[in-house]
Amino acid sequence: MLYQAYQLQSDLSSPLRMLAEQASLLLGAGKVGLSSPPALFPWIGQAASKFSAANEVLARLRLTHSRPAYNLKTVEVAGEPVTITEHKVCELPFGTLLHFRKDLATTTAPMPRVLLVAPLSGHFATLLRETARTLLADHDVYITDWHNARDVTLSNGEFGLGHYTDYLIKFLEVLGPNTHMIAVCQPCVAALAATAIMAEDDNPAQPRSLTLMAGPVDCRVNPTGVNELANSKPIEWFEKNLISPVPWPHKGMMRQVYPGFLQLTAFLCMNLERHKKSFEDLYRHVRDGEFDKAQIIRAFYDEYLAVNDLPAAFYLETVAKVFQTYDLPRGELTWHGRKVNLKAIRRTALLTVEGERDDICAVGQTMAAQDLCSSIRPHMKTHLVQTGVGHYGVFSGKKWNQQIYPQVRDVIYGNGG
């Protein structure tokens, strides 16, 4: 009933939000002359600006369930703008291998091929838009574009942690040898598992380098509030209270999912005052005609409030195996009944990246991969703790672009790039 109640509330409030959106557009600055109040009646323009700002805030306090656009149209390569087009390379029920194809001259030397692995944690892969944009300057970039589980029919079966690993192996095989893999946050465990399985099988498509960024490889190290929450209840509680069937009229009706709106609610509650202030700032910027500042907040929440439902099996297995029983660092993680042996990884270079202020995946949790992958030679291992950044600063923002990315690029180019 949880999802049904949310859907009913969303359906009932939709007309009000649409009305607020239209009112904001009608009275907004630049739409009509009211943003420059008449000299004799300045209060008219002021009232209109306040009303427009209030309606925009109301209209934007809503969730969306469709993937936002990547909006990666051009990138600068060697000082020249290059056009980018999106190309679906491999489309599977729960995710698509998407290529950001650059319109480069045929004489241009090939760039290292990179598979950017996005988390499946309540948001869409577009959360890594800036990560991809930065990589595109020096690399041939592909991304795991995960689908919304509520749009996947029951006939496509379940999708668990093992299936996520299957997708990574499949995508790497499609891309072929000499591909580099970068996993951000949650998929670090699956990325390690896929690399180990391919290494043990001597699969020619095993990645040349593996970069793990702020991922929960070993959550026993420096537990955060997220880790403590995951261990506060038995897995049966999560299944009983957080899993819900997709309601009609969605394509995936009756599929069991962990609704994205629940995950987003948890994220919002972690920093409630900050989000409250952001919407207060949005109101003030719109009211005062500070449109550039308002647009920055709009762009952030257009992405942040776009939610992606997780398949129930994937969510529950991740909570149980990654956050509760720590299967990977204990050597107990299995893939379709087969134990994952990280010692099998020998030919893949390893880079681990952490943020000093990360309150989601603390310092040490990702670095644990360095010891677990004991067969990789020391000169093929690199670890970076970036000072002054939290979780999102590891893969977006100024320090990602100026300090973290150069090291990522160096590892790729230094290992067959």
Phi and psi in degrees as a GROMACS rama.xvg file:
@    title "Ramachandran Plot"
@    xaxis  label "Phi"
@    yaxis  label "Psi"
@TYPE xy
-61.2043  -50.8792  LEU-2
-67.3494  -38.3981  TYR-3
-61.6905  -40.2269  GLN-4
-65.2371  -41.7972  ALA-5
-62.212  -44.3728  TYR-6
-62.6613  -40.3384  GLN-7
-63.6748  -45.3385  LEU-8
-62.1946  -40.8628  GLN-9
-64.453  -42.366  SER-10
-65.6952  -39.6155  ASP-11
-71.7956  -34.3262  LEU-12
-86.7945  -13.0176  SER-13
-57.7092  -45.4913  SER-14
-60.5755  -38.0507  PRO-15
-64.8438  -42.2231  LEU-16
-68.5411  -36.6437  ARG-17
-64.9908  -39.7284  MET-18
-64.6612  -42.567  LEU-19
-63.4517  -39.576  ALA-20
-63.377  -43.662  GLU-21
-66.0004  -38.6963  GLN-22
-64.2411  -39.8064  ALA-23
-64.5698  -42.7168  SER-24
-64.8298  -40.5096  LEU-25
-66.2095  -42.2651  LEU-26
-98.3556  -2.67172  LEU-27
-65.6302  155.682  GLY-28
-58.9813  134.388  ALA-29
90.2942  -16.4362  GLY-30
-84.2982  -43.8253  LYS-31
-132.234  170.059  VAL-32
-75.7393  11.2819  GLY-33
-76.8868  -11.6769  LEU-34
-74.1562  -17.0372  SER-35
-113.408  87.8445  SER-36
-60.2838  140.195  PRO-37
-55.8422  145.466  PRO-38
-59.4363  -36.1681  ALA-39
-79.7652  -27.6863  LEU-40
-132.032  65.766  PHE-41
-62.7682  -24.8998  PRO-42
-66.2502  -23.4027  TRP-43
-66.3477  -49.6124  ILE-44
-64.5148  -38.7745  GLY-45
-64.5527  -43.0442  GLN-46
-64.6304  -40.2817  ALA-47
-64.0098  -40.9245  ALA-48
-63.6669  -42.4262  SER-49
-64.9254  -42.3714  LYS-50
-66.704  -40.278  PHE-51
-63.4432  -43.864  SER-52
-63.9609  -43.0553  ALA-53
-62.843  -40.5538  ALA-54
-69.439  -35.0234  ASN-55
-65.6185  -42.8084  GLU-56
-60.5333  -44.3733  VAL-57
-61.8586  -43.6597  LEU-58
-65.2807  -32.6834  ALA-59
-86.7884  -9.67655  ARG-60
-80.7459  62.3917  LEU-61
-148.877  158.085  ARG-62
-99.6457  148.755  LEU-63
-119.564  159.853  THR-64
-127.195  17.0157  HIS-65
-116.044  145.649  SER-66
-63.4307  128.441  ARG-67
-65.172  164.247  PRO-68
-74.0639  147.214  ALA-69
-71.465  -33.7327  TYR-70
55.7007  36.8804  ASN-71
-98.6153  90.686  LEU-72
-95.6049  -39.1848  LYS-73
-141.997  158.702  THR-74
-144.641  148.791  VAL-75
-89.3808  120.649  GLU-76
-121.236  120.982  VAL-77
52.302  39.143  ALA-78
82.884  1.77305  GLY-79
-120.548  140.61  GLU-80
-71.3013  134.827  PRO-81
-124.791  134.278  VAL-82
-75.2004  141.214  THR-83
-117.828  136.12  ILE-84
-127.315  146.932  THR-85
-89.0529  134.667  GLU-86
-134.845  126.177  HIS-87
-81.2269  113.522  LYS-88
-88.2663  -41.247  VAL-89
-148.242  117.819  CYS-90
-112.203  117.816  GLU-91
-117.276  166.817  LEU-92
-54.9992  -38.9876  PRO-93
-104.749  -2.31338  PHE-94
-173.218  155.533  GLY-95
-121.487  138.183  THR-96
-84.5749  109.548  LEU-97
-106.639  132.979  LEU-98
-108.697  127.978  HIS-99
-90.6947  88.4025  PHE-100
-79.9184  128.875  ARG-101
-98.8934  139.082  LYS-102
-85.545  78.0758  ASP-103
-99.7235  154.024  LEU-104
-63.1421  145.7  ALA-105
-62.7786  -20.1041  THR-106
-84.509  -9.41223  THR-107
-69.4034  136.215  THR-108
-64.2116  140.033  ALA-109
-60.0968  143.937  PRO-110
-98.2901  154.795  MET-111
-57.1497  137.522  PRO-112
-87.1654  127.774  ARG-113
-125.416  130.186  VAL-114
-99.1819  112.08  LEU-115
-92.8164  114.629  LEU-116
-96.7153  113.655  VAL-117
-87.9476  150.532  ALA-118
-70.8966  152.038  PRO-119
-113.072  81.3754  LEU-120
-141.161  33.1333  SER-121
108.42  -18.0921  GLY-122
-117.291  166.492  HIS-123
-85.5939  167.204  PHE-124
-63.6502  -16.3237  ALA-125
-62.6079  -12.0191  THR-126
-58.9111  -23.7404  LEU-127
-98.7065  22.2863  LEU-128
-54.9412  -47.8149  ARG-129
-69.2391  -35.339  GLU-130
-59.6092  -47.2981  THR-131
-65.009  -40.9576  ALA-132
-59.1037  -43.4243  ARG-133
-66.2028  -44.0998  THR-134
-62.6252  -32.46  LEU-135
-62.0647  -24.6985  LEU-136
-62.9445  -29.9573  ALA-137
-128.285  1.72719  ASP-138
-139.726  161.097  HIS-139
-95.16  107.067  ASP-140
-104.982  131.824  VAL-141
-121.629  153.416  TYR-142
-138.862  147.807  ILE-143
-81.8043  103.772  THR-144
-94.9806  89.9256  ASP-145
-71.4914  140.586  TRP-146
-87.1004  158.246  HIS-147
-75.2768  120.956  ASN-148
-59.9704  -25.2424  ALA-149
-73.5184  -8.02204  ARG-150
-105.145  7.98517  ASP-151
-106.784  121.049  VAL-152
-65.7378  156.585  THR-153
-60.4389  -28.4121  LEU-154
-63.5304  -15.6883  SER-155
-85.7267  2.18268  ASN-156
76.8623  -168.766  GLY-157
-84.3347  166.769  GLU-158
-143.497  107.129  PHE-159
-113.707  -169.967  GLY-160
-61.7866  -36.5726  LEU-161
-66.3209  -37.211  GLY-162
-68.506  -36.2143  HIS-163
-58.5904  -44.7617  TYR-164
-62.5733  -39.7877  THR-165
-56.2671  -44.1293  ASP-166
-62.231  -41.2871  TYR-167
-64.1364  -42.2633  LEU-168
-63.1203  -44.8622  ILE-169
-60.5443  -46.6004  LYS-170
-63.4187  -40.4673  PHE-171
-65.0496  -37.4036  LEU-172
-68.2879  -36.5297  GLU-173
-63.7898  -41.0119  VAL-174
-74.3922  -32.0526  LEU-175
91.0173  -178.392  GLY-176
-58.9386  158.602  PRO-177
69.7291  26.5645  ASN-178
-92.3938  142.925  THR-179
-106.069  140.107  HIS-180
-116.421  133.712  MET-181
-122.672  118.983  ILE-182
-110.314  132.144  ALA-183
-112.418  117.442  VAL-184
68.357  -123.234  CYS-185
-49.8035  -41.6899  GLN-186
-75.6049  6.22803  PRO-187
-59.4669  -36.4776  CYS-188
-65.5781  -48.5059  VAL-189
-65.1742  -36.1366  ALA-190
-65.2736  -41.1179  ALA-191
-64.1799  -42.9884  LEU-192
-62.6841  -45.7773  ALA-193
-61.6373  -42.7771  ALA-194
-63.8218  -41.5442  THR-195
-66.0826  -43.4379  ALA-196
-63.36  -44.3956  ILE-197
-67.2084  -35.8661  MET-198
-66.4346  -44.3449  ALA-199
-63.8488  -32.6429  GLU-200
-87.1306  1.20258  ASP-201
53.7561  41.3862  ASP-202
-71.0875  124.605  ASN-203
-63.6316  -15.572  PRO-204
-92.2165  6.35694  ALA-205
-58.3722  141.883  GLN-206
-64.3503  145.875  PRO-207
-72.5649  -34.8621  ARG-208
-141.522  152.833  SER-209
-129.01  117.996  LEU-210
-107.491  123.118  THR-211
-110.586  120.739  LEU-212
-117.68  112.909  MET-213
51.4215  51.5765  ALA-214
-113.822  151.25  GLY-215
-82.9831  66.5441  PRO-216
-67.6378  -44.997  VAL-217
-138.423  98.643  ASP-218
-78.7142  1.2609  CYS-219
-75.4536  -18.1544  ARG-220
-86.3543  125.11  VAL-221
44.3241  63.3899  ASN-222
-57.1474  138.664  PRO-223
-101.84  179.432  THR-224
-60.1237  -34.5823  GLY-225
-63.5875  -44.3673  VAL-226
-63.8236  -42.124  ASN-227
-66.026  -38.7367  GLU-228
-62.5737  -41.9083  LEU-229
-64.1465  -26.0542  ALA-230
-99.6915  2.98052  ASN-231
-76.6424  -18.2026  SER-232
-136.834  153.892  LYS-233
-69.8373  159.261  PRO-234
-60.7062  -28.4711  ILE-235
-63.057  -31.9347  GLU-236
-66.6989  -42.4354  TRP-237
-61.7058  -41.6165  PHE-238
-67.0054  -39.5647  GLU-239
-74.088  -37.1589  LYS-240
-102.556  -19.7814  ASN-241
-116.062  -9.44665  LEU-242
-99.1231  137.533  ILE-243
-147.41  148.628  SER-244
-76.4047  144.655  PRO-245
-67.6123  129.314  VAL-246
-81.6931  165.071  PRO-247
-64.438  144.113  TRP-248
-106.539  22.8549  PRO-249
-72.3108  153.145  HIS-250
-59.1556  -34.9321  LYS-251
-91.8181  27.8222  GLY-252
-48.0471  132.2  MET-253
79.2541  -2.95617  MET-254
-69.4182  135.403  ARG-255
-78.0566  125.452  GLN-256
-137.876  160.355  VAL-257
-95.9817  106.956  TYR-258
-61.1292  137.177  PRO-259
-61.6263  -29.3956  GLY-260
-67.475  -25.4494  PHE-261
-72.4525  -41.8723  LEU-262
-63.5038  -42.4619  GLN-263
-64.1419  -40.083  LEU-264
-58.3604  -40.6181  THR-265
-64.4442  -42.8916  ALA-266
-62.5672  -43.9929  PHE-267
-61.8295  -41.7074  LEU-268
-66.4628  -26.7712  CYS-269
-66.4017  -30.0143  MET-270
-136.338  51.5567  ASN-271
-61.8227  -43.0959  LEU-272
-64.5076  -36.9241  GLU-273
-64.8904  -41.6702  ARG-274
-69.7559  -37.3315  HIS-275
-60.9897  -44.0095  LYS-276
-64.7913  -36.1028  LYS-277
-61.2324  -41.741  SER-278
-73.3961  -30.8345  PHE-279
-64.5252  -41.1274  GLU-280
-65.1189  -39.3135  ASP-281
-60.1409  -45.2125  LEU-282
-58.6686  -46.2943  TYR-283
-65.7998  -42.7651  ARG-284
-65.1857  -42.3163  HIS-285
-66.1775  -43.212  VAL-286
-60.2458  -40.3552  ARG-287
-91.7468  3.8916  ASP-288
75.0322  21.2458  GLY-289
-90.471  74.7934  GLU-290
-72.3306  -32.5173  PHE-291
-65.1784  -41.9699  ASP-292
-67.2878  -39.7321  LYS-293
-63.4909  -37.7757  ALA-294
-65.8709  -32.7814  GLN-295
-62.5255  -43.4088  ILE-296
-69.3585  -41.3561  ILE-297
-56.8955  -49.2249  ARG-298
-60.774  -41.4407  ALA-299
-62.5797  -47.3378  PHE-300
-79.0322  -22.0359  TYR-301
-60.4642  -36.2635  ASP-302
-80.7838  -47.0198  GLU-303
-65.7743  -32.9357  TYR-304
-94.3501  10.0066  LEU-305
-93.1045  112.073  ALA-306
-109.459  149.241  VAL-307
-124.86  119.405  ASN-308
-71.6134  140.246  ASP-309
-98.4331  139.326  LEU-310
-57.8136  137.127  PRO-311
-57.8765  -44.1545  ALA-312
-60.8974  -42.4544  ALA-313
-64.0154  -45.5655  PHE-314
-62.3513  -49.4616  TYR-315
-66.1328  -40.6166  LEU-316
-67.2023  -35.454  GLU-317
-65.6532  -47.1004  THR-318
-59.1936  -47.8696  VAL-319
-68.8798  -51.4049  ALA-320
-84.1982  -31.2775  LYS-321
-90.9502  -43.6825  VAL-322
-101.883  -17.6056  PHE-323
-109.628  -49.0774  GLN-324
-105.777  -4.8736  THR-325
52.0612  49.5329  TYR-326
-60.2411  -40.7791  ASP-327
-64.6781  -54.6782  LEU-328
-67.5408  -21.1672  PRO-329
-85.9425  -2.72645  ARG-330
75.4521  21.2476  GLY-331
-111.633  0.653169  GLU-332
-70.7624  133.639  LEU-333
-118.456  153.822  THR-334
-125.399  106.614  TRP-335
51.5911  44.3009  HIS-336
86.3071  -3.97361  GLY-337
-106.329  130.511  ARG-338
-68.599  138.701  LYS-339
-85.294  120.371  VAL-340
-109.778  98.6195  ASN-341
-67.3417  -20.06  LEU-342
-69.614  -12.6099  LYS-343
-73.4371  -18.6412  ALA-344
-75.3323  117.701  ILE-345
-129.977  -36.1527  ARG-346
-99.0566  -1.51193  ARG-347
-100.354  122.445  THR-348
-70.019  148.698  ALA-349
-125.176  127.996  LEU-350
-124.058  127.67  LEU-351
-116.629  136.871  THR-352
-128.04  132.405  VAL-353
-133.078  156.415  GLU-354
-104.812  132.453  GLY-355
-55.9893  -36.1557  GLU-356
-105.757  19.7563  ARG-357
-67.5332  116.281  ASP-358
-100.418  7.24702  ASP-359
-105.91  -46.6927  ILE-360
-128.556  98.4793  CYS-361
-70.2467  161.031  ALA-362
-56.0403  131.1  VAL-363
107.37  -27.4921  GLY-364
-69.9705  -37.8016  GLN-365
-84.0104  -37.802  THR-366
-58.4092  -23.3477  MET-367
-54.3135  -26.9111  ALA-368
-62.2211  -27.4334  ALA-369
-61.5202  -42.7684  GLN-370
-78.3703  -35.8579  ASP-371
-65.7766  -34.39  LEU-372
-90.4582  65.8082  CYS-373
-74.1026  -13.5557  SER-374
-89.4309  -8.14481  SER-375
-77.3584  132.368  ILE-376
-65.6384  145.841  ARG-377
-53.6826  -36.3914  PRO-378
-72.8185  -8.5601  HIS-379
-100.726  8.87129  MET-380
-116.333  137.548  LYS-381
-141.133  141.316  THR-382
-131.572  140.167  HIS-383
-134.092  126.834  LEU-384
-108.761  114.193  VAL-385
-87.8846  119.76  GLN-386
-71.4244  148.161  THR-387
77.4003  10.2019  GLY-388
-125.104  149.729  VAL-389
-94.5276  -157.055  GLY-390
-61.7388  -52.6133  HIS-391
-72.7053  -23.2936  TYR-392
-69.4765  -14.3058  GLY-393
-68.414  -33.5733  VAL-394
-124.729  10.4519  PHE-395
-154.109  158.282  SER-396
97.0385  -178.254  GLY-397
-62.4651  -44.7988  LYS-398
-72.1811  -30.4993  LYS-399
-60.9032  -48.339  TRP-400
-68.5013  -40.6366  ASN-401
-95.1466  -26.8794  GLN-402
-121.288  -40.4217  GLN-403
-80.9681  -49.0323  ILE-404
-56.0342  -42.9741  TYR-405
-55.8112  -34.8072  PRO-406
-73.9048  -37.2044  GLN-407
-60.2587  -47.1808  VAL-408
-60.4277  -42.4823  ARG-409
-63.6274  -39.7849  ASP-410
-65.0382  -42.1691  VAL-411
-65.067  -49.5407  ILE-412
-69.9668  -24.6438  TYR-413
-84.7448  -3.3451  GLY-414
-132.201  62.0562  ASN-415
82.8647  15.7977  GLY-416
